[in-house]
Structure formats: C-alpha cells, structure tokens
Amino acid sequence: MKGRILRQALSSLEAVQLRLVVEATQFQTARLLVHWAAARMHAGQRMGTESETAKIFASDVAMQRAVASMRIHTATATRRSSRSSGSTGMPR
C-alpha cells in the first residue's frame, strides 16, 4: 500500500489537503507578485520595492517547499531503510 496511511490515500487526509491548498496559494501569490513587478518594469514605472518584494517572497516560498520536500523524502527513506535492516531508525 504505497503512499497510504490507515488504508486511505495520503491526499484524502484533511491535514494533507490543507497543506496542499496553502502551498498552492503561496505559489500563486509568488507568481502574481513576479508578474506584477515585471508589468511595472515593462510599463516604465518605478519598481524597486515591488521587484524586491516579489523576489524575496518567491525565493522564500521556493526554499520552504524544497525543505519540506527533503523532509518528506528523508523520512520515507529512513522508514524504508529501518524496515529492511531491522533497525529502529534511531541514532545510537
């Protein structure tokens, strides 16, 4: 039952669904900020603060998602390793 907990798909769990909605909202917000700053630049308007805001927010969202992804994959690999080796997965 790969990717399932308690005999249901991970995506069906309410906490996972909420997390995915939050992540999608953050990605969309970052995308819109970048497009907004680019539109101001193409229109010849001032955009110092706007571009910095977009860059910082988009970079922060990307870093958060990368770290979250590594945590998920590390936890999965640790569980697989401990099951195959018979260890508890805890440091000694």
C-alpha positions as a Markdown table, in Angstrom:
| # | Residue | x | y | z |
|---|---|---|---|---|
| 1 | Met | 0.0 | 0.0 | 0.0 |
| 2 | Lys | 2.5 | 2.6 | -1.2 |
| 3 | Gly | 1.6 | 6.1 | -0.2 |
| 4 | Arg | -1.3 | 5.1 | 2.1 |
| 5 | Ile | -1.8 | 5.5 | 5.8 |
| 6 | Leu | -4.6 | 3.7 | 7.6 |
| 7 | Arg | -5.8 | 2.3 | 4.3 |
| 8 | Gln | -6.5 | 5.6 | 2.7 |
| 9 | Ala | -4.6 | 7.7 | 0.3 |
| 10 | Leu | -2.4 | 10.5 | 1.8 |
| 11 | Ser | -4.2 | 13.0 | -0.4 |
| 12 | Ser | -7.5 | 12.1 | 1.2 |
| 13 | Leu | -6.3 | 13.2 | 4.7 |
| 14 | Glu | -7.7 | 16.6 | 5.7 |
| 15 | Ala | -4.3 | 17.9 | 7.0 |
| 16 | Val | -2.6 | 17.0 | 3.8 |
| 17 | Gln | -5.3 | 18.7 | 1.7 |
| 18 | Leu | -5.0 | 21.8 | 3.8 |
| 19 | Arg | -1.2 | 21.9 | 3.4 |
| 20 | Leu | -1.6 | 21.4 | -0.4 |
| 21 | Val | -4.0 | 24.3 | -0.6 |
| 22 | Val | -1.7 | 26.6 | 1.4 |
| 23 | Glu | 1.3 | 25.7 | -0.8 |
| 24 | Ala | -0.7 | 26.3 | -4.0 |
| 25 | Thr | -1.8 | 29.7 | -2.6 |
| 26 | Gln | 1.8 | 30.6 | -1.8 |
| 27 | Phe | 3.0 | 29.6 | -5.3 |
| 28 | Gln | 0.2 | 31.6 | -6.9 |
| 29 | Thr | 0.9 | 34.6 | -4.8 |
| 30 | Ala | 4.6 | 34.5 | -5.7 |
| 31 | Arg | 3.8 | 34.1 | -9.4 |
| 32 | Leu | 1.4 | 37.0 | -9.3 |
| 33 | Leu | 3.9 | 39.2 | -7.5 |
| 34 | Val | 6.6 | 38.5 | -10.1 |
| 35 | His | 4.2 | 39.2 | -13.0 |
| 36 | Trp | 3.1 | 42.4 | -11.3 |
| 37 | Ala | 6.7 | 43.6 | -10.9 |
| 38 | Ala | 7.5 | 42.6 | -14.5 |
| 39 | Ala | 4.5 | 44.5 | -15.8 |
| 40 | Arg | 5.6 | 47.7 | -13.9 |
| 41 | Met | 9.0 | 47.3 | -15.4 |
| 42 | His | 7.7 | 46.9 | -18.9 |
| 43 | Ala | 5.4 | 50.0 | -18.4 |
| 44 | Gly | 8.4 | 52.0 | -17.4 |
| 45 | Gln | 7.2 | 52.6 | -13.9 |
| 46 | Arg | 9.3 | 52.6 | -10.7 |
| 47 | Met | 9.6 | 49.1 | -9.3 |
| 48 | Gly | 12.4 | 49.0 | -6.8 |
| 49 | Thr | 10.4 | 47.9 | -3.8 |
| 50 | Glu | 8.0 | 45.8 | -6.0 |
| 51 | Ser | 10.7 | 43.7 | -7.5 |
| 52 | Glu | 12.5 | 43.2 | -4.2 |
| 53 | Thr | 9.2 | 42.1 | -2.6 |
| 54 | Ala | 8.5 | 39.7 | -5.4 |
| 55 | Lys | 12.0 | 38.3 | -5.4 |
| 56 | Ile | 12.1 | 37.8 | -1.6 |
| 57 | Phe | 8.7 | 36.2 | -1.4 |
| 58 | Ala | 9.2 | 33.9 | -4.3 |
| 59 | Ser | 12.6 | 32.8 | -3.0 |
| 60 | Asp | 11.2 | 32.2 | 0.4 |
| 61 | Val | 8.3 | 30.1 | -0.9 |
| 62 | Ala | 10.8 | 28.1 | -3.1 |
| 63 | Met | 13.1 | 27.4 | -0.2 |
| 64 | Gln | 10.2 | 26.4 | 2.1 |
| 65 | Arg | 8.9 | 23.9 | -0.5 |
| 66 | Ala | 12.4 | 22.5 | -1.1 |
| 67 | Val | 13.0 | 21.9 | 2.6 |
| 68 | Ala | 9.5 | 20.4 | 3.1 |
| 69 | Ser | 10.1 | 18.1 | 0.2 |
| 70 | Met | 13.5 | 17.0 | 1.6 |
| 71 | Arg | 11.9 | 16.2 | 5.0 |
| 72 | Ile | 9.2 | 14.1 | 3.4 |
| 73 | His | 11.7 | 12.1 | 1.2 |
| 74 | Thr | 14.2 | 11.8 | 4.1 |
| 75 | Ala | 11.5 | 10.4 | 6.4 |
| 76 | Thr | 10.4 | 8.0 | 3.7 |
| 77 | Ala | 13.9 | 6.8 | 3.0 |
| 78 | Thr | 14.6 | 6.4 | 6.7 |
| 79 | Arg | 11.5 | 4.3 | 7.2 |
| 80 | Arg | 12.3 | 2.1 | 4.2 |
| 81 | Ser | 15.9 | 1.6 | 5.5 |
| 82 | Ser | 14.9 | 0.8 | 9.0 |
| 83 | Arg | 12.3 | -1.8 | 7.8 |
| 84 | Ser | 14.8 | -3.5 | 5.5 |
| 85 | Ser | 17.7 | -3.6 | 8.0 |
| 86 | Gly | 15.6 | -4.3 | 11.1 |
| 87 | Ser | 16.9 | -1.3 | 12.9 |
| 88 | Thr | 14.7 | 1.2 | 14.7 |
| 89 | Gly | 16.0 | 4.1 | 12.7 |
| 90 | Met | 17.0 | 5.9 | 15.9 |
| 91 | Pro | 20.6 | 7.1 | 16.3 |
| 92 | Arg | 22.7 | 5.3 | 18.9 |
